[in-house]
Amino acid sequence: MLDFSTPIWLLGLLPWGGLTLWLLLGMRRGVWVPFLDLWKTAEPATRNRRRVQIPPVALIFLILATLAAIFAAAGPGIKTASISNQRIVVIVDRGITMSDPSLFDKAMDEAQKALDGRVDPSRVRCINIPTHAEGDWSAARQWPATGISTRSMVQNAVDRALREDQLVLLISNQDISIDNPRLVRFVPAGTLKDVAITHIGAAAIPNSGGGQVMLELSNHSDLQSIDVEIHTADTVSVHPVALPPSGGRRNVFIDLPKLGPTVQATLRETDSIPLDDSACLVLRGASVRINPLFQLPAELGRMMEIYQHQQPAGGHNQTLLIAPDAVALPDAMPAVVLPQSSQPATGAIEVINHPITAQVQWDRWDWRLTDQPPPAGWSPLVTIGQKTALAITDHPVRRVWVGVGGDEFSRSAQFVMFWTDVLDYLADGTPRYESQTVHPLGKGWKRIDSADTGGIAGLWPGFWKIEDRQVALNAELFDWPRITPEMDSMARLDRGLHSQTAGWRDIAGAMTMAALGLLAIAALVWPAGRLTWF
């Protein structure tokens, strides 16, 4: 049965039909006379009536070419099976740019309405980015937003789904560089307005007993000022501050009479991205003593000696172990697990933003991977070709599993920065306020400054705690979304459904070629001289 994916183009048949009829009726025959009075006669005049005439061959081919072009634009195909059995993957972006509840709900409503009556709901599979949880529409609507910047994760998820020859619906405002007829985007309609804390720092003022909090504020709104609420030392204070012009950033310094073990700054304004309206810090203590349990590679051994020399361990600090595997590690000691990496690494690289991944250009180096997986329950930070290259855990204590290496990388400055970040992550340095960007924390961690959001611990900003350890997590920085809603989402969905349906044969391409062929024939047979049609 002939069907059309974009039948609105068939409206073009109306003007085409009118023009064709006018051409077929032809024109009245014209007669040249020298002077009308010479032709007076008593005989009654006969009227020259229009009649259907066959136009020139070139014009016939031109008319047929126009007709074929109209049908090609309407997306014709031969359908022999129902499209209700089509499997659909819906990638639901729950990153920080999609944290506005109203805009998210509008995009979900539009996507779900688009599928109603077209696809069996049981065949729709929703995938959460960044947690990779799966569920139906009702489950997807309950997934909370996270503080993760998900642009690269969304792009990788879409790419994987398209490689599996699936029709993909993307609910996101991320501008990814994929153009595929099987990808249909549903971008939240509405204007984003956001004032964000993009950086926070705090330090004691010497010989005063007080301290100072530094905030970097970004402004994507029409506001000119805002109130900042500071929680520290069991007190709350409110400070009005001036904002930069829209699209700009500004540093703000706030003096306080006293700083406590935690500091939290919150903007008193509701906007489109609430997860970056607050930022927090915790006070950290001293360093650790490094104790390798096997012979380290030469470059890493020198790195450890330099690090230990620059940050000597004190008498009250823990020992940091470096072991080839996680077997028989003492429960109370932080450690680096460093299995031998000898297998060449191939495949796509996916990196979760974290203090120990931030300073490495992961796509720059030729990597080797270990053939051993990390222990169960550890959270991957870097995967290469779907194999874990770097993972962490915080239970029972903080540990890092490094299953990746490279000859050129070990001789680079990034090698030094990477291992410094690893050791700083595991160590408690001199007392200082610090925070991290949101990242998976592992099992056992609880959010202590608000209700538990469920899902993977560490993906939401705030204070998190396990036993007697506490960390401060803040939202990731992100590129401001500039993508606008697509006007042809429904048409793309219909074309995607038809192209994926068993028994559907797309003939739009053949119809387009036919139109071009007819147009070429019309050009070839068109008379070289002046053409008299009728």
TIKOL-214481 format. One record per residue (C-alpha): x, y, z. Coordinates in nm, 2 decimals. Layout:
BEGIN
      x      y      z
      X      Y      Z
...
***
This chain:
BEGIN
      x      y      z
   0.00   0.00   0.00
   0.13   0.34  -0.10
   0.18   0.58   0.20
   0.35   0.91   0.26
   0.57   1.01   0.56
   0.52   1.39   0.50
   0.18   1.41   0.32
   0.15   1.79   0.37
   0.36   1.83   0.06
   0.07   1.68  -0.14
  -0.11   2.01  -0.11
   0.12   2.12  -0.39
  -0.10   1.91  -0.62
  -0.36   2.19  -0.61
  -0.16   2.47  -0.78
   0.00   2.20  -1.00
  -0.34   2.08  -1.12
  -0.47   2.44  -1.18
  -0.16   2.53  -1.38
  -0.17   2.21  -1.58
  -0.54   2.25  -1.67
  -0.48   2.61  -1.79
  -0.20   2.49  -2.01
  -0.41   2.21  -2.16
  -0.70   2.44  -2.24
  -0.47   2.64  -2.46
  -0.53   3.00  -2.59
  -0.78   3.13  -2.86
  -0.63   3.15  -3.20
  -0.52   3.50  -3.29
  -0.59   3.66  -3.63
  -0.41   3.96  -3.78
  -0.63   4.20  -3.98
  -0.54   4.53  -4.14
  -0.85   4.72  -4.06
  -1.17   4.59  -3.89
  -1.41   4.78  -4.12
  -1.29   4.58  -4.42
  -1.43   4.26  -4.26
  -1.79   4.37  -4.21
  -2.03   4.11  -4.32
  -2.39   4.01  -4.27
  -2.30   3.66  -4.17
  -2.33   3.59  -3.79
  -1.99   3.59  -3.61
  -1.88   3.25  -3.47
  -1.71   3.25  -3.14
  -1.36   3.08  -3.11
  -1.40   2.85  -2.81
  -1.12   2.70  -2.60
  -1.06   2.33  -2.62
  -0.82   2.08  -2.47
  -0.50   2.07  -2.68
  -0.19   1.86  -2.65
   0.10   2.09  -2.54
   0.45   2.05  -2.69
   0.65   1.74  -2.59
   0.90   1.95  -2.38
   0.62   2.10  -2.18
   0.47   1.76  -2.11
   0.79   1.64  -1.96
   0.82   1.95  -1.76
   0.47   1.90  -1.62
   0.55   1.54  -1.53
   0.88   1.64  -1.37
   0.70   1.88  -1.14
   0.44   1.61  -1.05
   0.72   1.37  -0.96
   0.90   1.63  -0.75
   0.58   1.69  -0.54
   0.54   1.32  -0.48
   0.91   1.29  -0.38
   0.88   1.57  -0.13
   0.58   1.39   0.03
   0.81   1.09   0.12
   0.64   0.81  -0.06
   0.68   0.45   0.03
   0.52   0.11   0.00
   0.40  -0.01   0.34
   0.32  -0.38   0.40
   0.34  -0.40   0.78
   0.23  -0.20   1.08
   0.48   0.04   1.24
   0.35  -0.03   1.59
   0.62  -0.30   1.66
   0.91  -0.06   1.61
   1.15  -0.05   1.90
   1.24   0.31   2.01
   1.53   0.42   2.23
   1.46   0.74   2.42
   1.78   0.90   2.55
   1.68   1.12   2.85
   1.94   1.38   2.94
   1.93   1.44   3.31
   2.24   1.66   3.32
   2.27   2.00   3.47
   2.14   2.19   3.16
   1.82   1.99   3.18
   1.76   2.05   3.55
   1.47   2.29   3.50
   1.16   2.08   3.60
   0.91   2.27   3.39
   1.12   2.27   3.07
   1.21   1.90   3.12
   0.84   1.80   3.16
   0.74   2.00   2.85
   1.00   1.81   2.64
   0.89   1.47   2.79
   0.52   1.56   2.71
   0.60   1.65   2.35
   0.81   1.33   2.29
   0.55   1.10   2.46
   0.27   1.26   2.27
   0.46   1.22   1.94
   0.48   0.84   2.00
   0.12   0.79   2.11
  -0.07   0.59   1.85
   0.25   0.53   1.65
   0.45   0.28   1.86
   0.34   0.03   2.13
   0.45   0.18   2.46
   0.60  -0.15   2.58
   0.85  -0.12   2.30
   0.99   0.22   2.42
   1.31   0.20   2.62
   1.42   0.51   2.80
   1.79   0.55   2.90
   1.91   0.79   3.16
   2.22   1.00   3.10
   2.44   1.01   3.30
   2.34   0.71   3.52
   2.26   0.47   3.23
   1.95   0.35   3.42
   1.67   0.21   3.20
   1.29   0.23   3.23
   0.96   0.32   3.08
   0.81   0.67   3.05
   0.68   0.68   3.41
   1.03   0.58   3.54
   1.20   0.84   3.32
   0.98   1.12   3.46
   1.10   1.03   3.81
   1.47   1.05   3.73
   1.62   1.35   3.92
   1.85   1.60   3.75
   2.22   1.57   3.83
   2.50   1.82   3.84
   2.69   1.65   3.56
   2.78   1.82   3.23
   2.65   1.55   3.00
   2.74   1.68   2.65
   3.00   1.41   2.57
   2.80   1.14   2.74
   2.49   1.22   2.54
   2.69   1.22   2.22
   2.84   0.88   2.30
   2.50   0.73   2.40
   2.34   0.85   2.07
   2.63   0.72   1.87
   2.60   0.37   2.03
   2.22   0.35   1.98
   2.25   0.46   1.61
   2.52   0.19   1.55
   2.27  -0.07   1.68
   2.04   0.04   1.39
   1.77   0.18   1.63
   1.55   0.48   1.60
   1.66   0.73   1.87
   1.46   1.00   2.04
   1.68   1.25   2.22
   1.54   1.47   2.50
   1.81   1.72   2.55
   1.93   2.08   2.48
   2.29   1.96   2.42
   2.42   2.06   2.07
   2.58   1.73   1.96
   2.76   1.69   1.63
   2.55   1.40   1.49
   2.31   1.44   1.19
   2.12   1.12   1.12
   1.77   1.06   0.98
   1.71   0.81   1.26
   1.78   1.07   1.53
   1.48   1.28   1.64
   1.55   1.56   1.89
   1.30   1.71   2.13
   1.45   2.03   2.27
   1.28   2.19   2.57
   1.09   2.50   2.45
   1.15   2.81   2.66
   1.42   3.05   2.76
   1.69   2.95   3.01
   1.78   3.21   3.27
   2.06   3.13   3.52
   2.28   3.29   3.78
   2.55   3.04   3.89
   2.83   3.01   4.14
   3.10   2.87   3.91
   3.38   2.87   4.17
   3.41   2.90   4.55
   3.71   2.94   4.78
   3.77   3.02   5.14
   4.07   3.11   5.36
   4.14   3.23   5.71
   4.26   3.58   5.75
   4.59   3.57   5.95
   4.58   3.71   6.30
   4.22   3.81   6.29
   4.02   3.50   6.37
   3.80   3.57   6.07
   3.80   3.45   5.71
   3.71   3.54   5.36
   3.49   3.36   5.10
   3.56   3.42   4.73
   3.28   3.34   4.48
   3.29   3.35   4.10
   2.95   3.44   3.97
   2.82   3.40   3.61
   2.51   3.57   3.49
   2.28   3.46   3.21
   1.98   3.67   3.31
   1.86   4.02   3.32
   1.93   4.05   3.70
   2.17   4.32   3.81
   2.22   4.21   4.18
   2.14   3.92   4.40
   2.15   3.81   4.77
   2.41   3.55   4.87
   2.34   3.34   5.18
   2.65   3.21   5.36
   2.63   2.91   5.61
   2.94   2.85   5.82
   3.03   2.82   6.19
   2.67   2.75   6.29
   2.57   3.10   6.16
   2.38   3.23   5.85
   2.45   3.57   5.69
   2.31   3.74   5.39
   2.52   3.96   5.16
   2.38   4.16   4.86
   2.63   4.15   4.57
   2.63   4.31   4.22
   2.61   4.08   3.92
   2.81   4.11   3.60
   2.63   4.20   3.28
   2.44   3.92   3.11
   2.69   3.67   2.96
   2.97   3.78   3.19
   3.15   3.67   3.51
   3.26   3.85   3.83
   3.46   3.76   4.14
   3.30   3.85   4.47
   3.49   3.86   4.81
   3.29   3.83   5.13
   3.46   3.89   5.47
   3.32   3.68   5.77
   3.40   3.70   6.14
   3.46   3.33   6.16
   3.49   3.02   5.94
   3.37   2.68   6.05
   3.46   2.33   5.92
   3.22   2.37   5.63
   3.12   2.67   5.42
   2.81   2.68   5.19
   2.71   2.97   4.97
   2.35   2.98   4.82
   2.19   3.23   4.58
   1.85   3.36   4.69
   1.70   3.34   4.35
   1.51   3.07   4.16
   1.62   3.02   3.80
   1.63   2.76   3.52
   1.93   2.57   3.66
   1.89   2.54   4.04
   2.18   2.29   4.09
   2.44   2.56   4.03
   2.28   2.81   4.27
   2.48   2.66   4.57
   2.84   2.58   4.63
   3.01   2.43   4.93
   3.35   2.36   5.09
   3.49   2.13   5.36
   3.81   2.18   5.57
   4.08   1.92   5.51
   4.38   1.82   5.73
   4.73   1.65   5.68
   4.91   1.42   5.43
   4.99   1.05   5.42
   5.30   0.83   5.41
   5.35   0.64   5.08
   5.44   0.27   5.11
   5.48   0.07   4.78
   5.43  -0.30   4.82
   5.62  -0.39   4.50
   5.88  -0.25   4.27
   5.74   0.05   4.09
   5.82   0.15   3.73
   6.12   0.39   3.73
   5.92   0.70   3.62
   5.65   0.64   3.89
   5.91   0.56   4.16
   6.08   0.89   4.10
   5.74   1.07   4.10
   5.66   0.92   4.44
   6.00   1.02   4.59
   5.95   1.38   4.47
   5.59   1.40   4.60
   5.69   1.25   4.94
   5.98   1.50   4.97
   5.75   1.80   4.89
   5.48   1.68   5.13
   5.65   1.50   5.42
   5.42   1.28   5.63
   5.36   1.37   5.99
   5.33   1.15   6.30
   4.95   1.13   6.30
   4.89   1.05   5.93
   4.78   0.72   5.77
   4.99   0.51   5.53
   4.91   0.51   5.16
   4.97   0.17   5.01
   5.06   0.11   4.64
   4.97  -0.26   4.55
   4.95  -0.46   4.23
   4.60  -0.58   4.32
   4.33  -0.52   4.58
   4.36  -0.86   4.74
   4.43  -0.86   5.12
   4.45  -0.48   5.14
   4.39  -0.36   5.50
   4.04  -0.22   5.54
   4.15   0.11   5.71
   4.42   0.22   5.46
   4.39   0.43   5.15
   4.56   0.27   4.85
   4.65   0.28   4.48
   4.59  -0.05   4.30
   4.82  -0.06   4.00
   4.79  -0.38   3.80
   5.03  -0.43   3.50
   4.89  -0.27   3.18
   5.02  -0.45   2.87
   4.72  -0.47   2.62
   4.70  -0.20   2.35
   4.38   0.00   2.40
   4.14   0.06   2.12
   3.79   0.21   2.10
   3.60   0.52   2.21
   3.72   0.70   2.53
   3.46   0.81   2.78
   3.58   1.03   3.08
   3.38   1.13   3.38
   3.49   1.47   3.51
   3.68   1.43   3.84
   3.98   1.59   4.01
   4.21   1.31   3.90
   4.09   1.31   3.53
   4.07   1.68   3.47
   4.43   1.75   3.37
   4.49   1.47   3.13
   4.41   1.49   2.75
   4.28   1.13   2.73
   4.24   1.12   2.36
   4.60   1.24   2.30
   4.80   0.93   2.41
   4.85   0.57   2.30
   4.73   0.37   2.60
   4.79   0.02   2.73
   4.52  -0.15   2.94
   4.54  -0.42   3.20
   4.35  -0.74   3.13
   4.21  -0.74   3.49
   3.88  -0.57   3.58
   3.86  -0.35   3.89
   3.71  -0.50   4.20
   3.33  -0.52   4.21
   3.15  -0.21   4.33
   3.42   0.04   4.21
   3.31   0.34   4.01
   3.47   0.38   3.66
   3.60   0.72   3.58
   3.76   0.64   3.24
   3.66   0.37   3.00
   3.84   0.29   2.67
   3.65   0.06   2.43
   3.40  -0.02   2.71
   3.69  -0.15   2.92
   3.76   0.02   3.26
   4.09   0.21   3.26
   4.05   0.41   3.58
   3.82   0.36   3.88
   3.77   0.47   4.24
   3.60   0.36   4.56
   3.54   0.53   4.89
   3.43   0.23   5.08
   3.57   0.15   5.33
   3.83   0.42   5.26
   3.93   0.62   4.95
   4.12   0.41   4.69
   4.21   0.45   4.32
   4.25   0.17   4.07
   4.48   0.26   3.78
   4.46   0.00   3.49
   4.61   0.22   3.22
   4.95   0.34   3.12
   5.16   0.45   2.82
   5.53   0.50   2.74
   5.49   0.85   2.60
   5.24   0.95   2.87
   5.49   0.85   3.14
   5.75   1.09   3.00
   5.51   1.38   2.98
   5.41   1.67   3.22
   5.06   1.53   3.23
   5.19   1.21   3.39
   5.32   1.42   3.68
   5.00   1.62   3.71
   4.79   1.30   3.70
   4.98   1.13   3.98
   4.99   1.44   4.18
   4.61   1.46   4.16
   4.58   1.09   4.25
   4.79   1.13   4.56
   4.63   1.46   4.66
   4.29   1.29   4.62
   4.40   1.01   4.86
   4.60   1.23   5.10
   4.49   1.49   5.35
   4.72   1.79   5.30
   4.78   2.10   5.51
   4.45   2.24   5.64
   4.26   2.40   5.36
   3.91   2.43   5.23
   3.84   2.22   4.93
   3.56   2.08   4.71
   3.52   1.85   4.41
   3.29   1.84   4.11
   3.01   1.59   4.13
   3.12   1.23   4.06
   3.02   0.88   4.16
   3.11   0.81   4.52
   3.03   0.45   4.56
   2.81   0.26   4.81
   2.74   0.38   5.16
   2.76   0.76   5.10
   2.47   0.97   5.22
   2.37   1.32   5.14
   2.36   1.52   5.46
   2.23   1.86   5.37
   1.90   1.76   5.21
   1.68   1.46   5.13
   1.83   1.16   4.96
   1.77   1.18   4.58
   1.82   0.81   4.52
   2.03   0.67   4.24
   2.41   0.69   4.23
   2.56   0.87   4.52
   2.77   1.18   4.44
   2.59   1.30   4.12
   2.41   1.58   4.31
   2.58   1.89   4.46
   2.60   1.92   4.84
   2.77   1.76   5.14
   2.81   1.38   5.14
   2.93   1.16   5.42
   3.03   0.81   5.50
   3.11   0.71   5.86
   3.34   1.00   5.97
   3.44   1.13   5.63
   3.28   1.42   5.46
   3.31   1.57   5.11
   3.17   1.88   4.94
   3.05   1.83   4.58
   2.96   2.12   4.34
   2.80   2.12   4.00
   3.02   2.09   3.69
   3.09   2.38   3.46
   2.91   2.35   3.13
   2.88   2.52   2.79
   2.57   2.73   2.77
   2.31   2.56   2.56
   2.25   2.74   2.22
   2.04   2.48   2.04
   1.68   2.57   1.96
   1.38   2.35   1.92
   1.35   2.17   1.59
   1.05   2.26   1.38
   1.03   1.93   1.19
   1.06   1.68   1.48
   0.73   1.51   1.39
   0.82   1.48   1.02
   1.16   1.33   1.11
   0.99   1.09   1.35
   0.75   0.97   1.08
   1.04   0.93   0.83
   1.24   0.74   1.09
   0.95   0.51   1.18
   0.88   0.43   0.82
   1.24   0.37   0.73
   1.29   0.13   1.02
   0.96  -0.06   0.96
   0.97  -0.41   0.83
   0.79  -0.42   0.49
   0.84  -0.05   0.42
   1.01   0.04   0.10
   1.11   0.40   0.06
   1.06   0.52  -0.30
   1.13   0.89  -0.23
   1.48   0.86  -0.38
   1.35   0.68  -0.69
   1.08   0.95  -0.73
   1.34   1.23  -0.70
   1.56   1.06  -0.97
   1.25   1.03  -1.19
   1.18   1.41  -1.15
   1.54   1.49  -1.24
   1.53   1.26  -1.54
   1.21   1.41  -1.67
   1.35   1.76  -1.63
   1.66   1.66  -1.82
   1.45   1.52  -2.11
   1.24   1.84  -2.12
   1.56   2.04  -2.15
   1.69   1.82  -2.43
   1.37   1.83  -2.64
   1.30   2.20  -2.59
   1.30   2.38  -2.92
   1.60   2.60  -2.99
   1.40   2.87  -3.15
   1.08   3.05  -3.04
   0.83   2.80  -2.92
   0.46   2.86  -3.02
   0.26   2.64  -2.77
  -0.09   2.67  -2.93
***
